[in-house]
Amino acid sequence: MEIHHIVGGAGRKDLPSGGNFILLCGRCHHAVHARLPLLGEIPKGSVLWAKEEEDGEVDVTELANLRHRKALSYDKRAIPDTFLAERDRHGGDPWP
């Protein structure tokens, strides 16, 4: 498992609530940052979806404030089916 900072960049911070990070397997972490052959990519909005599924409500305003912005430049969206199927094939818990 690898730590992915949802809002990254220079001077990124961890929030006391833990709201700025999520644990991802190495493959999924790579797919957030780059496109994987055969699987594609995991959009930033899907990371918000996964974080909400794991931890409950995600405070997107708090995340945007880390970049001194009022809002994020992306919205929450479903995790691509290719990655859900891959998780299932490798014995991971299915997403709710």
LUMMIMAR-185045 format. One record per residue: residue number from 1; residue in one letter; z negated, x, y negated of N, C-alpha, C in turn. Coordinates in pm, 1 decimal. Example, Ala and Ser with C-alpha at 12.3 -4.5 7.8 and 13.67 -1.06 7.14 Angstrom:
BEGIN
[1, "A", [-780.0, 1319.0, 569.0], [-780.0, 1230.0, 450.0], [-780.0, 1320.0, 330.0]]
[2, "S", [-708.0, 1285.0, 225.0], [-714.0, 1367.0, 106.0], [-787.0, 1290.0, -3.0]]
***
This chain:
BEGIN
[1, "M", [0.0, 84.0, 117.5], [0.0, 0.0, 0.0], [0.0, 88.8, -124.3]]
[2, "E", [70.1, 39.1, -226.2], [81.8, 113.6, -351.8], [44.9, 22.5, -467.2]]
[3, "I", [-14.2, 80.9, -569.8], [-51.2, 4.8, -689.5], [69.9, -4.2, -780.9]]
[4, "H", [104.4, -126.6, -819.2], [210.8, -149.0, -916.9], [149.5, -206.2, -1042.9]]
[5, "H", [173.9, -140.8, -1156.4], [130.6, -193.4, -1284.5], [234.1, -295.0, -1331.1]]
[6, "I", [191.2, -416.2, -1354.5], [282.0, -523.3, -1394.0], [343.0, -492.2, -1529.6]]
[7, "V", [260.9, -454.0, -1624.3], [309.0, -409.2, -1754.3], [289.0, -258.6, -1757.1]]
[8, "G", [398.2, -186.3, -1747.1], [391.3, -40.8, -1741.0], [433.0, 22.2, -1871.3]]
[9, "G", [473.8, 144.7, -1861.9], [518.3, 217.3, -1979.2], [411.3, 312.1, -2030.4]]
[10, "A", [447.9, 384.7, -2133.1], [355.8, 481.8, -2192.2], [228.6, 412.2, -2238.6]]
[11, "G", [116.4, 473.1, -2208.5], [-11.7, 419.1, -2252.9], [-55.0, 292.5, -2182.2]]
[12, "R", [3.7, 263.5, -2065.6], [-34.0, 141.6, -1994.0], [-182.3, 143.1, -1962.8]]
[13, "K", [-237.1, 26.2, -1952.6], [-380.8, 14.6, -1931.4], [-409.1, -77.3, -1814.5]]
[14, "D", [-522.4, -51.6, -1752.0], [-572.4, -144.3, -1651.9], [-669.6, -236.9, -1722.5]]
[15, "L", [-655.8, -364.1, -1699.8], [-746.4, -461.6, -1758.8], [-872.9, -470.3, -1674.7]]
[16, "P", [-988.0, -495.6, -1736.4], [-1111.5, -510.0, -1658.9], [-1100.1, -617.1, -1549.7]]
[17, "S", [-1017.5, -717.1, -1575.7], [-999.5, -825.2, -1478.8], [-913.0, -784.3, -1359.7]]
[18, "G", [-846.1, -668.7, -1369.4], [-752.3, -627.8, -1265.3], [-618.7, -699.1, -1278.2]]
[19, "G", [-599.5, -768.5, -1388.7], [-480.4, -850.6, -1407.3], [-350.9, -776.5, -1426.5]]
[20, "N", [-355.9, -644.8, -1449.3], [-232.3, -570.9, -1473.3], [-181.8, -495.9, -1350.4]]
[21, "F", [-241.6, -516.6, -1236.2], [-186.3, -449.4, -1119.4], [-187.9, -539.6, -997.2]]
[22, "I", [-101.5, -503.6, -903.4], [-91.5, -572.9, -775.9], [-61.3, -467.2, -670.6]]
[23, "L", [-114.0, -485.7, -551.2], [-83.3, -395.4, -440.9], [44.3, -442.4, -371.8]]
[24, "L", [137.0, -352.0, -354.4], [263.9, -380.1, -287.4], [286.4, -276.2, -178.3]]
[25, "C", [356.3, -315.1, -73.5], [396.1, -214.4, 25.0], [496.1, -120.3, -43.8]]
[26, "G", [515.5, -3.0, 13.6], [604.4, 95.2, -47.3], [745.4, 43.8, -69.4]]
[27, "R", [796.7, -30.7, 27.1], [932.7, -82.4, 15.8], [944.7, -181.4, -100.5]]
[28, "C", [849.7, -273.8, -109.7], [854.0, -372.1, -217.7], [830.8, -305.7, -353.3]]
[29, "H", [741.5, -206.0, -356.2], [718.1, -135.7, -482.2], [846.5, -68.7, -529.4]]
[30, "H", [917.2, -6.9, -436.3], [1045.0, 54.8, -471.9], [1144.2, -51.3, -520.0]]
[31, "A", [1143.6, -167.1, -456.1], [1238.3, -273.4, -491.0], [1210.8, -333.8, -628.4]]
[32, "V", [1089.4, -320.3, -679.1], [1060.3, -366.6, -815.1], [1126.1, -271.9, -915.6]]
[33, "H", [1131.2, -144.1, -881.7], [1183.4, -43.3, -974.6], [1331.3, -12.7, -954.2]]
[34, "A", [1385.4, -44.0, -838.3], [1525.2, -12.5, -808.7], [1578.3, -110.7, -703.8]]
[35, "R", [1706.5, -118.2, -692.9], [1770.9, -207.3, -596.4], [1774.5, -141.5, -458.6]]
[36, "L", [1738.8, -216.2, -354.1], [1743.2, -164.2, -217.8], [1870.7, -210.8, -148.3]]
[37, "P", [1936.5, -122.0, -73.9], [2053.6, -165.4, 2.8], [2013.4, -277.6, 98.9]]
[38, "L", [2094.4, -376.5, 111.4], [2077.7, -492.3, 198.9], [1973.5, -593.1, 150.3]]
[39, "L", [1874.4, -551.5, 74.8], [1769.2, -643.9, 31.0], [1780.2, -682.6, -115.8]]
[40, "G", [1830.9, -593.9, -197.4], [1840.2, -622.5, -340.2], [1716.4, -574.4, -414.4]]
[41, "E", [1678.1, -651.5, -515.4], [1564.8, -611.0, -598.0], [1463.6, -724.9, -608.2]]
[42, "I", [1344.1, -689.8, -648.1], [1241.5, -789.5, -675.6], [1230.0, -798.3, -827.7]]
[43, "P", [1268.0, -910.6, -886.6], [1260.0, -924.4, -1032.6], [1115.7, -920.1, -1082.0]]
[44, "K", [1096.7, -879.0, -1206.4], [963.1, -873.0, -1265.5], [893.8, -1008.6, -1259.5]]
[45, "G", [969.4, -1115.0, -1278.3], [911.3, -1248.9, -1273.0], [855.7, -1282.9, -1135.6]]
[46, "S", [913.6, -1225.1, -1032.0], [863.7, -1247.0, -895.8], [731.8, -1174.8, -872.4]]
[47, "V", [711.0, -1065.2, -944.9], [582.6, -995.4, -936.1], [472.7, -1085.6, -992.6]]
[48, "L", [503.4, -1156.8, -1101.7], [406.2, -1252.2, -1156.8], [374.5, -1361.2, -1054.8]]
[49, "W", [476.8, -1408.4, -985.6], [460.0, -1511.7, -882.7], [365.6, -1461.4, -772.9]]
[50, "A", [393.3, -1339.4, -724.1], [311.7, -1281.1, -617.2], [167.6, -1260.3, -663.6]]
[51, "K", [151.2, -1212.9, -786.1], [16.4, -1190.7, -840.1], [-60.4, -1322.6, -847.0]]
[52, "E", [5.3, -1428.0, -890.5], [-58.6, -1558.6, -898.6], [-94.7, -1611.1, -760.0]]
[53, "E", [-7.2, -1590.4, -663.1], [-35.4, -1634.5, -526.9], [-156.1, -1561.8, -468.5]]
[54, "E", [-170.7, -1436.0, -501.5], [-279.9, -1355.7, -446.4], [-411.3, -1373.9, -521.1]]
[55, "D", [-404.7, -1381.3, -653.3], [-526.5, -1378.9, -734.3], [-555.0, -1506.3, -811.6]]
[56, "G", [-466.0, -1603.7, -804.2], [-483.9, -1724.2, -884.7], [-408.1, -1711.7, -1015.3]]
[57, "E", [-455.4, -1777.2, -1117.3], [-385.7, -1780.8, -1246.1], [-366.7, -1640.3, -1304.4]]
[58, "V", [-249.2, -1617.1, -1362.0], [-217.0, -1490.9, -1427.2], [-212.9, -1515.4, -1577.2]]
[59, "D", [-285.0, -1434.5, -1652.1], [-289.3, -1447.8, -1797.4], [-174.4, -1367.0, -1857.4]]
[60, "V", [-59.6, -1431.1, -1875.4], [57.8, -1360.6, -1926.0], [40.2, -1318.8, -2071.6]]
[61, "T", [-41.4, -1390.6, -2147.0], [-68.6, -1351.4, -2285.5], [-144.0, -1219.2, -2287.9]]
[62, "E", [-241.8, -1205.9, -2199.2], [-317.5, -1081.1, -2188.5], [-226.0, -965.4, -2148.8]]
[63, "L", [-135.1, -991.7, -2057.5], [-38.9, -888.1, -2017.5], [52.7, -850.3, -2133.1]]
[64, "A", [102.8, -948.6, -2205.2], [191.0, -921.8, -2319.7], [118.2, -841.9, -2427.1]]
[65, "N", [-9.7, -869.3, -2445.3], [-88.6, -797.5, -2545.8], [-96.8, -648.2, -2517.0]]
[66, "L", [-84.4, -610.0, -2391.1], [-84.4, -467.7, -2357.4], [32.8, -394.7, -2421.5]]
[67, "R", [140.2, -468.1, -2447.5], [259.1, -410.4, -2513.9], [266.5, -451.3, -2660.1]]
[68, "H", [155.6, -507.2, -2709.6], [148.2, -554.4, -2848.5], [254.7, -659.7, -2877.7]]
[69, "R", [272.7, -749.2, -2780.9], [369.5, -858.3, -2793.9], [299.1, -991.3, -2773.9]]
[70, "K", [365.3, -1097.7, -2818.5], [309.6, -1231.8, -2802.5], [343.0, -1291.6, -2666.7]]
[71, "A", [451.0, -1243.7, -2606.3], [495.3, -1297.8, -2477.5], [567.5, -1189.3, -2398.9]]
[72, "L", [576.9, -1209.5, -2269.0], [656.7, -1120.0, -2185.4], [804.0, -1156.4, -2201.3]]
[73, "S", [890.7, -1064.5, -2169.9], [1034.8, -1089.9, -2183.3], [1093.7, -1155.6, -2058.8]]
[74, "Y", [1008.4, -1199.7, -1967.4], [1053.6, -1263.3, -1844.0], [952.1, -1369.2, -1804.1]]
[75, "D", [997.0, -1464.8, -1725.8], [913.0, -1573.5, -1677.6], [888.7, -1557.9, -1528.1]]
[76, "K", [783.9, -1622.9, -1482.4], [752.0, -1624.2, -1339.6], [867.7, -1688.2, -1262.7]]
[77, "R", [902.0, -1632.0, -1148.1], [1007.0, -1687.8, -1062.5], [975.8, -1658.0, -917.7]]
[78, "A", [1033.8, -1734.5, -831.0], [1007.5, -1721.9, -686.7], [1048.4, -1584.2, -634.8]]
[79, "I", [979.4, -1542.5, -531.0], [1012.2, -1417.5, -463.0], [1141.1, -1439.5, -383.9]]
[80, "P", [1236.9, -1347.2, -391.7], [1362.7, -1364.7, -318.0], [1338.5, -1382.7, -167.4]]
[81, "D", [1412.8, -1474.1, -108.5], [1398.3, -1504.5, 34.5], [1416.6, -1382.5, 124.2]]
[82, "T", [1501.4, -1289.3, 83.5], [1523.4, -1170.5, 166.3], [1393.8, -1091.8, 185.5]]
[83, "F", [1310.7, -1087.4, 81.8], [1184.9, -1013.2, 91.7], [1079.1, -1092.0, 168.2]]
[84, "L", [1080.7, -1222.5, 155.5], [988.3, -1305.1, 233.2], [1019.3, -1292.7, 381.7]]
[85, "A", [1147.6, -1292.7, 416.4], [1188.4, -1278.7, 556.0], [1151.5, -1139.8, 609.0]]
[86, "E", [1169.6, -1037.9, 526.4], [1136.4, -901.5, 565.6], [985.8, -888.7, 591.5]]
[87, "R", [906.2, -950.0, 508.1], [760.3, -948.0, 526.6], [723.8, -1014.8, 659.2]]
[88, "D", [787.2, -1126.7, 687.1], [760.3, -1199.6, 810.5], [800.8, -1117.5, 932.9]]
[89, "R", [916.6, -1049.5, 925.9], [964.9, -967.4, 1037.2], [870.1, -852.0, 1069.3]]
[90, "H", [800.5, -802.4, 968.6], [712.3, -687.8, 987.1], [566.2, -727.8, 1006.7]]
[91, "G", [544.1, -857.1, 1030.0], [410.4, -902.2, 1065.6], [315.4, -926.7, 950.7]]
[92, "G", [366.4, -930.0, 828.0], [280.4, -958.6, 713.8], [245.4, -1106.2, 706.7]]
[93, "D", [138.5, -1135.1, 638.3], [100.6, -1274.8, 618.6], [208.5, -1344.5, 537.2]]
[94, "P", [248.1, -1464.0, 575.8], [348.1, -1535.7, 497.9], [292.2, -1577.6, 363.2]]
[95, "W", [377.9, -1580.7, 263.1], [333.9, -1626.9, 132.1], [311.3, -1776.6, 142.0]]
[96, "P", [208.4, -1823.1, 73.9], [180.8, -1968.9, 78.4], [298.3, -2051.1, 29.5]]
***
